[in-house]
């Protein structure tokens, strides 16, 4: 019987990409369970972290974090983003009032899960932000981010709104006072490492839920600063 003299090769190891992880920080059990199921269906792992283990937000790498919008939310966001590996972490708020969202807008909340938390609404928000959490930026050209936006009308009137999504071409917002569609405006806002920027634009749409969109003026050269920030944000 012939004897094989060949060398048996070891199987080539399969390297699997580490799943994106979302920290569920100090959430009620019912909310954590719903969000865990929603993120799992989008292929994203969740890690529940109690308040007593808050330093994990600095020591470990997370692609996103969900936290209650309470009095301490600001310090928690700063702690998480204070880590070099989490400087671009996606921040979801849970609950809180419109005033709470505005209070932390300078820290650029990305999105908010409203309470009482409903599975269908939570799933819709997770799916709409999934590409950003998974770092699949080529398919995601709009960045969900909540920041205070000042709007100046042509007659000098000033209103304030909160951004919902932003791109180099425009932004969607929500506010108490909604300008008329077609109105010419100038908006100003800041984004984390981007100092306040001013851009001309036009109200391109509005909905009955007080949300509206602004398309930036393509001839306004000040848009370049925003475009550069978005590129840096996505590549970080």
HELIX and SHEET records of a PDB file:
HELIX    1   1 UNK A   29  UNK A   41  1                                  13    
HELIX    2   2 UNK A   51  UNK A   53  5                                   3    
HELIX    3   3 UNK A   56  UNK A   59  1                                   4    
HELIX    4   4 UNK A   73  UNK A   81  1                                   9    
HELIX    5   5 UNK A   84  UNK A   86  5                                   3    
HELIX    6   6 UNK A   98  UNK A  103  1                                   6    
HELIX    7   7 UNK A  105  UNK A  107  5                                   3    
HELIX    8   8 UNK A  119  UNK A  133  1                                  15    
HELIX    9   9 UNK A  137  UNK A  139  5                                   3    
HELIX   10  10 UNK A  223  UNK A  235  1                                  13    
SHEET    1   A 5 UNK A  45  UNK A  49  0                                        
SHEET    2   A 5 UNK A  21  UNK A  25  1                                        
SHEET    3   A 5 UNK A  64  UNK A  68  1                                        
SHEET    4   A 5 UNK A  90  UNK A  94  1                                        
SHEET    5   A 5 UNK A 111  UNK A 113  1                                        
SHEET    1   B 7 UNK A 143  UNK A 144  0                                        
SHEET    2   B 7 UNK A 158  UNK A 166 -1                                        
SHEET    3   B 7 UNK A 148  UNK A 153 -1                                        
SHEET    4   B 7 UNK A 184  UNK A 191 -1                                        
SHEET    5   B 7 UNK A 194  UNK A 206 -1                                        
SHEET    6   B 7 UNK A 211  UNK A 216 -1                                        
SHEET    7   B 7 UNK A 170  UNK A 174 -1                                        
END                                                                             
